[in-house]
Amino acid sequence: MEQNAYDGRSPTIIYRKVRKNEYIRTINRIIILKTKAKANYP
């Protein structure tokens, strides 16, 4: 939440960016897990 202190322009955009990054990271993790599962069970 510290970002809002010095970036008063629009905290919403930062928040959205962070949410998007979390979303992408989660999808990547799922893809990696699926790939590993395929590798373990050919």
HTML snippet that shows the backbone in 3Dmol.js (N, CA, C, O; Angstrom):
<script src="https://3Dmol.org/build/3Dmol-min.js"></script>
<div id="view" style="width:600px;height:400px;position:relative"></div>
<script>
const pdb = `
ATOM      1  N   MET A   1       0.817  -1.209   0.000  1.00  0.00           N
ATOM      2  CA  MET A   1       0.000   0.000   0.000  1.00  0.00           C
ATOM      3  C   MET A   1       0.857   1.269   0.000  1.00  0.00           C
ATOM      4  O   MET A   1       0.322   2.371  -0.121  1.00  0.00           O
ATOM      5  N   GLU A   2       2.173   1.127   0.133  1.00  0.00           N
ATOM      6  CA  GLU A   2       3.048   2.299   0.188  1.00  0.00           C
ATOM      7  C   GLU A   2       3.040   3.044  -1.145  1.00  0.00           C
ATOM      8  O   GLU A   2       3.276   4.251  -1.187  1.00  0.00           O
ATOM      9  N   GLN A   3       2.769   2.325  -2.229  1.00  0.00           N
ATOM     10  CA  GLN A   3       2.814   2.946  -3.553  1.00  0.00           C
ATOM     11  C   GLN A   3       1.869   4.141  -3.646  1.00  0.00           C
ATOM     12  O   GLN A   3       2.184   5.132  -4.305  1.00  0.00           O
ATOM     13  N   ASN A   4       0.714   4.051  -2.989  1.00  0.00           N
ATOM     14  CA  ASN A   4      -0.259   5.135  -3.058  1.00  0.00           C
ATOM     15  C   ASN A   4       0.316   6.433  -2.519  1.00  0.00           C
ATOM     16  O   ASN A   4      -0.080   7.513  -2.958  1.00  0.00           O
ATOM     17  N   ALA A   5       1.247   6.345  -1.570  1.00  0.00           N
ATOM     18  CA  ALA A   5       1.808   7.527  -0.928  1.00  0.00           C
ATOM     19  C   ALA A   5       2.499   8.422  -1.956  1.00  0.00           C
ATOM     20  O   ALA A   5       2.240   9.624  -2.000  1.00  0.00           O
ATOM     21  N   TYR A   6       3.375   7.848  -2.782  1.00  0.00           N
ATOM     22  CA  TYR A   6       4.120   8.691  -3.711  1.00  0.00           C
ATOM     23  C   TYR A   6       3.515   8.695  -5.111  1.00  0.00           C
ATOM     24  O   TYR A   6       3.880   9.534  -5.935  1.00  0.00           O
ATOM     25  N   ASP A   7       2.602   7.777  -5.393  1.00  0.00           N
ATOM     26  CA  ASP A   7       1.961   7.777  -6.714  1.00  0.00           C
ATOM     27  C   ASP A   7       0.488   8.111  -6.531  1.00  0.00           C
ATOM     28  O   ASP A   7      -0.369   7.228  -6.558  1.00  0.00           O
ATOM     29  N   GLY A   8       0.205   9.394  -6.344  1.00  0.00           N
ATOM     30  CA  GLY A   8      -1.168   9.820  -6.091  1.00  0.00           C
ATOM     31  C   GLY A   8      -1.998   9.880  -7.354  1.00  0.00           C
ATOM     32  O   GLY A   8      -3.217  10.040  -7.290  1.00  0.00           O
ATOM     33  N   ARG A   9      -1.349   9.753  -8.513  1.00  0.00           N
ATOM     34  CA  ARG A   9      -2.054   9.901  -9.793  1.00  0.00           C
ATOM     35  C   ARG A   9      -3.246   8.956  -9.857  1.00  0.00           C
ATOM     36  O   ARG A   9      -4.394   9.399  -9.886  1.00  0.00           O
ATOM     37  N   SER A  10      -2.974   7.655  -9.879  1.00  0.00           N
ATOM     38  CA  SER A  10      -4.083   6.699  -9.917  1.00  0.00           C
ATOM     39  C   SER A  10      -3.630   5.367  -9.356  1.00  0.00           C
ATOM     40  O   SER A  10      -3.026   4.563 -10.066  1.00  0.00           O
ATOM     41  N   PRO A  11      -3.918   5.129  -8.086  1.00  0.00           N
ATOM     42  CA  PRO A  11      -3.564   3.865  -7.439  1.00  0.00           C
ATOM     43  C   PRO A  11      -4.274   2.679  -8.090  1.00  0.00           C
ATOM     44  O   PRO A  11      -3.795   1.547  -8.024  1.00  0.00           O
ATOM     45  N   THR A  12      -5.422   2.948  -8.718  1.00  0.00           N
ATOM     46  CA  THR A  12      -6.204   1.864  -9.319  1.00  0.00           C
ATOM     47  C   THR A  12      -5.419   1.182 -10.430  1.00  0.00           C
ATOM     48  O   THR A  12      -5.446  -0.042 -10.555  1.00  0.00           O
ATOM     49  N   ILE A  13      -4.722   1.974 -11.234  1.00  0.00           N
ATOM     50  CA  ILE A  13      -3.950   1.402 -12.342  1.00  0.00           C
ATOM     51  C   ILE A  13      -2.856   0.496 -11.789  1.00  0.00           C
ATOM     52  O   ILE A  13      -2.641  -0.607 -12.290  1.00  0.00           O
ATOM     53  N   ILE A  14      -2.159   0.975 -10.740  1.00  0.00           N
ATOM     54  CA  ILE A  14      -1.113   0.153 -10.114  1.00  0.00           C
ATOM     55  C   ILE A  14      -1.742  -1.127  -9.591  1.00  0.00           C
ATOM     56  O   ILE A  14      -1.209  -2.218  -9.796  1.00  0.00           O
ATOM     57  N   TYR A  15      -2.884  -0.992  -8.912  1.00  0.00           N
ATOM     58  CA  TYR A  15      -3.566  -2.151  -8.328  1.00  0.00           C
ATOM     59  C   TYR A  15      -3.904  -3.150  -9.427  1.00  0.00           C
ATOM     60  O   TYR A  15      -3.673  -4.350  -9.277  1.00  0.00           O
ATOM     61  N   ARG A  16      -4.452  -2.650 -10.532  1.00  0.00           N
ATOM     62  CA  ARG A  16      -4.812  -3.539 -11.644  1.00  0.00           C
ATOM     63  C   ARG A  16      -3.585  -4.239 -12.191  1.00  0.00           C
ATOM     64  O   ARG A  16      -3.623  -5.429 -12.504  1.00  0.00           O
ATOM     65  N   LYS A  17      -2.477  -3.479 -12.307  1.00  0.00           N
ATOM     66  CA  LYS A  17      -1.244  -4.054 -12.836  1.00  0.00           C
ATOM     67  C   LYS A  17      -0.775  -5.193 -11.941  1.00  0.00           C
ATOM     68  O   LYS A  17      -0.370  -6.252 -12.422  1.00  0.00           O
ATOM     69  N   VAL A  18      -0.834  -4.960 -10.626  1.00  0.00           N
ATOM     70  CA  VAL A  18      -0.413  -5.981  -9.662  1.00  0.00           C
ATOM     71  C   VAL A  18      -1.309  -7.205  -9.779  1.00  0.00           C
ATOM     72  O   VAL A  18      -0.823  -8.335  -9.813  1.00  0.00           O
ATOM     73  N   ARG A  19      -2.628  -6.979  -9.843  1.00  0.00           N
ATOM     74  CA  ARG A  19      -3.572  -8.097  -9.956  1.00  0.00           C
ATOM     75  C   ARG A  19      -3.280  -8.891 -11.222  1.00  0.00           C
ATOM     76  O   ARG A  19      -3.293 -10.122 -11.199  1.00  0.00           O
ATOM     77  N   LYS A  20      -3.017  -8.193 -12.329  1.00  0.00           N
ATOM     78  CA  LYS A  20      -2.747  -8.849 -13.603  1.00  0.00           C
ATOM     79  C   LYS A  20      -1.499  -9.717 -13.486  1.00  0.00           C
ATOM     80  O   LYS A  20      -1.476 -10.850 -13.966  1.00  0.00           O
ATOM     81  N   ASN A  21      -0.453  -9.174 -12.842  1.00  0.00           N
ATOM     82  CA  ASN A  21       0.787  -9.939 -12.671  1.00  0.00           C
ATOM     83  C   ASN A  21       0.537 -11.195 -11.858  1.00  0.00           C
ATOM     84  O   ASN A  21       1.047 -12.264 -12.192  1.00  0.00           O
ATOM     85  N   GLU A  22      -0.251 -11.074 -10.781  1.00  0.00           N
ATOM     86  CA  GLU A  22      -0.570 -12.242  -9.947  1.00  0.00           C
ATOM     87  C   GLU A  22      -1.311 -13.283 -10.779  1.00  0.00           C
ATOM     88  O   GLU A  22      -1.040 -14.480 -10.683  1.00  0.00           O
ATOM     89  N   TYR A  23      -2.261 -12.804 -11.607  1.00  0.00           N
ATOM     90  CA  TYR A  23      -3.067 -13.688 -12.444  1.00  0.00           C
ATOM     91  C   TYR A  23      -2.169 -14.444 -13.424  1.00  0.00           C
ATOM     92  O   TYR A  23      -2.279 -15.662 -13.567  1.00  0.00           O
ATOM     93  N   ILE A  24      -1.279 -13.706 -14.096  1.00  0.00           N
ATOM     94  CA  ILE A  24      -0.366 -14.324 -15.061  1.00  0.00           C
ATOM     95  C   ILE A  24       0.534 -15.337 -14.368  1.00  0.00           C
ATOM     96  O   ILE A  24       0.774 -16.427 -14.887  1.00  0.00           O
ATOM     97  N   ARG A  25       1.036 -14.965 -13.177  1.00  0.00           N
ATOM     98  CA  ARG A  25       1.932 -15.853 -12.437  1.00  0.00           C
ATOM     99  C   ARG A  25       1.210 -17.150 -12.090  1.00  0.00           C
ATOM    100  O   ARG A  25       1.785 -18.234 -12.190  1.00  0.00           O
ATOM    101  N   THR A  26      -0.059 -17.034 -11.679  1.00  0.00           N
ATOM    102  CA  THR A  26      -0.842 -18.220 -11.308  1.00  0.00           C
ATOM    103  C   THR A  26      -1.026 -19.128 -12.518  1.00  0.00           C
ATOM    104  O   THR A  26      -0.857 -20.343 -12.414  1.00  0.00           O
ATOM    105  N   ILE A  27      -1.369 -18.550 -13.659  1.00  0.00           N
ATOM    106  CA  ILE A  27      -1.557 -19.341 -14.881  1.00  0.00           C
ATOM    107  C   ILE A  27      -0.258 -20.054 -15.245  1.00  0.00           C
ATOM    108  O   ILE A  27      -0.268 -21.236 -15.588  1.00  0.00           O
ATOM    109  N   ASN A  28       0.873 -19.322 -15.169  1.00  0.00           N
ATOM    110  CA  ASN A  28       2.165 -19.936 -15.491  1.00  0.00           C
ATOM    111  C   ASN A  28       2.446 -21.110 -14.571  1.00  0.00           C
ATOM    112  O   ASN A  28       2.946 -22.145 -15.010  1.00  0.00           O
ATOM    113  N   ARG A  29       2.119 -20.947 -13.277  1.00  0.00           N
ATOM    114  CA  ARG A  29       2.365 -22.017 -12.309  1.00  0.00           C
ATOM    115  C   ARG A  29       1.545 -23.246 -12.683  1.00  0.00           C
ATOM    116  O   ARG A  29       2.047 -24.369 -12.628  1.00  0.00           O
ATOM    117  N   ILE A  30       0.283 -23.039 -13.064  1.00  0.00           N
ATOM    118  CA  ILE A  30      -0.589 -24.161 -13.438  1.00  0.00           C
ATOM    119  C   ILE A  30      -0.017 -24.869 -14.670  1.00  0.00           C
ATOM    120  O   ILE A  30       0.023 -26.098 -14.724  1.00  0.00           O
ATOM    121  N   ILE A  31       0.423 -24.084 -15.657  1.00  0.00           N
ATOM    122  CA  ILE A  31       0.985 -24.671 -16.878  1.00  0.00           C
ATOM    123  C   ILE A  31       2.215 -25.505 -16.539  1.00  0.00           C
ATOM    124  O   ILE A  31       2.377 -26.616 -17.042  1.00  0.00           O
ATOM    125  N   ILE A  32       3.090 -24.958 -15.674  1.00  0.00           N
ATOM    126  CA  ILE A  32       4.308 -25.687 -15.284  1.00  0.00           C
ATOM    127  C   ILE A  32       3.932 -26.992 -14.589  1.00  0.00           C
ATOM    128  O   ILE A  32       4.518 -28.038 -14.867  1.00  0.00           O
ATOM    129  N   LEU A  33       2.957 -26.930 -13.685  1.00  0.00           N
ATOM    130  CA  LEU A  33       2.538 -28.137 -12.964  1.00  0.00           C
ATOM    131  C   LEU A  33       2.009 -29.185 -13.935  1.00  0.00           C
ATOM    132  O   LEU A  33       2.327 -30.368 -13.813  1.00  0.00           O
ATOM    133  N   LYS A  34       1.198 -28.749 -14.905  1.00  0.00           N
ATOM    134  CA  LYS A  34       0.652 -29.688 -15.890  1.00  0.00           C
ATOM    135  C   LYS A  34       1.773 -30.311 -16.708  1.00  0.00           C
ATOM    136  O   LYS A  34       1.760 -31.511 -16.979  1.00  0.00           O
ATOM    137  N   THR A  35       2.745 -29.490 -17.102  1.00  0.00           N
ATOM    138  CA  THR A  35       3.868 -29.989 -17.901  1.00  0.00           C
ATOM    139  C   THR A  35       4.669 -31.010 -17.113  1.00  0.00           C
ATOM    140  O   THR A  35       5.049 -32.055 -17.642  1.00  0.00           O
ATOM    141  N   LYS A  36       4.926 -30.703 -15.839  1.00  0.00           N
ATOM    142  CA  LYS A  36       5.670 -31.637 -14.990  1.00  0.00           C
ATOM    143  C   LYS A  36       4.905 -32.944 -14.853  1.00  0.00           C
ATOM    144  O   LYS A  36       5.499 -34.021 -14.893  1.00  0.00           O
ATOM    145  N   ALA A  37       3.594 -32.854 -14.691  1.00  0.00           N
ATOM    146  CA  ALA A  37       2.775 -34.055 -14.545  1.00  0.00           C
ATOM    147  C   ALA A  37       2.891 -34.919 -15.805  1.00  0.00           C
ATOM    148  O   ALA A  37       3.013 -36.140 -15.713  1.00  0.00           O
ATOM    149  N   LYS A  38       2.854 -34.286 -16.972  1.00  0.00           N
ATOM    150  CA  LYS A  38       2.981 -35.032 -18.225  1.00  0.00           C
ATOM    151  C   LYS A  38       4.341 -35.702 -18.310  1.00  0.00           C
ATOM    152  O   LYS A  38       4.454 -36.841 -18.764  1.00  0.00           O
ATOM    153  N   ALA A  39       5.379 -34.987 -17.869  1.00  0.00           N
ATOM    154  CA  ALA A  39       6.741 -35.530 -17.936  1.00  0.00           C
ATOM    155  C   ALA A  39       6.878 -36.741 -17.012  1.00  0.00           C
ATOM    156  O   ALA A  39       7.569 -37.706 -17.340  1.00  0.00           O
ATOM    157  N   ASN A  40       6.215 -36.683 -15.858  1.00  0.00           N
ATOM    158  CA  ASN A  40       6.313 -37.780 -14.894  1.00  0.00           C
ATOM    159  C   ASN A  40       5.530 -39.008 -15.343  1.00  0.00           C
ATOM    160  O   ASN A  40       5.921 -40.142 -15.064  1.00  0.00           O
ATOM    161  N   TYR A  41       4.425 -38.773 -16.037  1.00  0.00           N
ATOM    162  CA  TYR A  41       3.589 -39.902 -16.471  1.00  0.00           C
ATOM    163  C   TYR A  41       3.442 -39.854 -17.977  1.00  0.00           C
ATOM    164  O   TYR A  41       2.470 -39.289 -18.479  1.00  0.00           O
ATOM    165  N   PRO A  42       4.371 -40.426 -18.706  1.00  0.00           N
ATOM    166  CA  PRO A  42       4.320 -40.365 -20.177  1.00  0.00           C
ATOM    167  C   PRO A  42       3.204 -41.245 -20.743  1.00  0.00           C
ATOM    168  O   PRO A  42       3.024 -41.308 -21.959  1.00  0.00           O
TER     169      PRO A  42
END
`;
const viewer = $3Dmol.createViewer("view");
viewer.addModel(pdb, "pdb");
viewer.setStyle({}, {cartoon: {color: "spectrum"}});
viewer.zoomTo();
viewer.render();
</script>
